[in-house]
Amino acid sequence: MEITLIAAFDKNQAIGKQGDLPWHLSSDLKHFKKITTGNTIIMGRKTFDSIGKALPNRKNIVLTRNEKWEYEDIITINNPNEINSICKNENEIFIIGGAEIYKAFLKTATKMILSYVETEVEFADAFFPVFEKEHWTIVNQSELIREEKDDFPYRIMTLKRVVK
């Protein structure tokens, strides 16, 4: 099973500010929807709270420490290892955040789809974890993207874990 981290971050790897995305990138959200639709997505409870609902046409899993937390159309897990049994027949799952969830899956991730946003967010409070670049190889990289409804230009990179 491919475990893919999918995220957008700025030059300092900021991914959030006060429980929300620190920018609006309409074209990147469309890209996210296209890639994740029909697949399983895993998020933390705080990320779920910022979205406010299950994302349609996807299996939604929330990882939370709160063993009593539940929500309609959401599978709740309390340990990252639970995905092995829940998703054992799936080809690829997408880890969509937040910071603690990315960190929990970074060591087992086999792929990352990262949108590098050309900005520096002031007062950001959530960050993508630092990863050792020598453990990853870039397999695809877009040109700089900035459509009409995007706050900033960005570039999408797909990285695969280097198998040694």
Buried (B, 14 or more C-beta within 10 A) or exposed (E): BEBBBBBBBBEEBBBBBEEEBBBEBEBBBEBBEEBBEEBBBBBBBBBBEBEEEBBEEBBBBBBBEEEEEEBEEBBBBEEBEBBEEBBEEEEBBBBBBBBBBBBBBBEBBBBBBBBBBEBEBEEBEBBBBEBEEEEBEEEEEEEEBEEEEBBBBBBBBBBBBEEE
